[in-house]
Amino acid sequence: MAYFTSPEFLRVILLLIINVVHSQWRQYVNTIVPAPYLDEVFHVPQVQAYWARKWSQWDPKITTPPGLYGFSYLVHSFRAYMDPGLKPTTNEWRYVNAVLLYLTLIVLYILAAMGKKSVVSENVLQREFNVILFPLLFFFSALFYTDLFSVFTVVLAQTFWAAGTSMQGWKKFLFQTLHFLAGLLSLTARQTNIFWVAVYLGGLQAVETIKANVGVEKIHDPPVSQASIKGLIYPPAFPSIPRDQPWL
C-alpha cells in the first residue's frame, strides 16, 4: 500500500490526469476555433511559408525571432518522413506546442535531479503541477504560440548550466558549450530571454563562486521558506552575521 501513496505513483497519476485534461482542452480549442486564432493569424502563415521552404518570406508584423518556426519545421519534417502524405494544418502546427509542454516537464525533472532535493519529493510534484497548469502556458499549449518554446529553451539552458557547475575538465567545457548553444536557441524564441540565459544565470554563477571561495556557512543565503524582512539588511552574497549578534 505504501507504493500507492509514494511520490512516484502520485506523479504517474498526476501526469495521467493532466494528460487527459490537456487532450480535452486541445480537442475543445480545435473544435471551437479550427482556424488561426489571435496572433496565430501571423504565426501560422509564417510557419507555412517555412514549410514551403520560402526562407526569405517574412511577415514584418511579427516581432519575435523565427526559432519556433524552425523547430516546428524540424518536428514536422520527421513526421513527414514517417508519413509522406502529411500536410500540416493549423491543428498540426498547434501539436508542436503540446509536444513542447511535455518536453518542458521532462527537462524540469532532469533539472530537479541535479539539485540537492530528491526528484521524488512532494515539492517536485507540486512544481510539475504548477508549471503545466500555469494559465498562460496551459492556455497557449493548445495554440501555435512562442511561449512554450521560449520557456522550454530557457529551462534547457539552465539545465546545462546546472550540470556544468558540478563538472570538471572536459565535461565542464562540454556542458558550458551546450549551455551557450541552448542560450542562443532561446534567443531565437524571444529577444528578452537574454536576461534569463545570461544575466540571471550569470548572477547565480557569481553566488556559487562566492560560496565556493568563502564557504557556504558564511554566506547569508537562507531558503525562501526561512527568508524574512531581516534579510534585506544583508545582500545574499554578504557573509552572514553570527547567530548571537542582534539584527538591529
Secondary structure, DSSP 4 states (H G I P E B T S, - for coil): -GGGGSHHHHHHHHHHHHHHHHHHHHHHHHHH--S--TTHHHHHHHHHHHHTT-TT---TT--S-SHHHHHHHHHHHHHHHH-TT----HHHHHHHHHHHHHHHHHHHHHHHHTSSS-TTSHHHHHHHHHHHT-HHHHHHTTS--SHHHHHHHHHHHHHHHHHHHT--HHHHHHHHHHHHHHHHHHHTT-GGGHIIIIIIHHHHHHHHHHHHHH-GGGB----GGG--GGGGGS-TTSBPPPTTS---
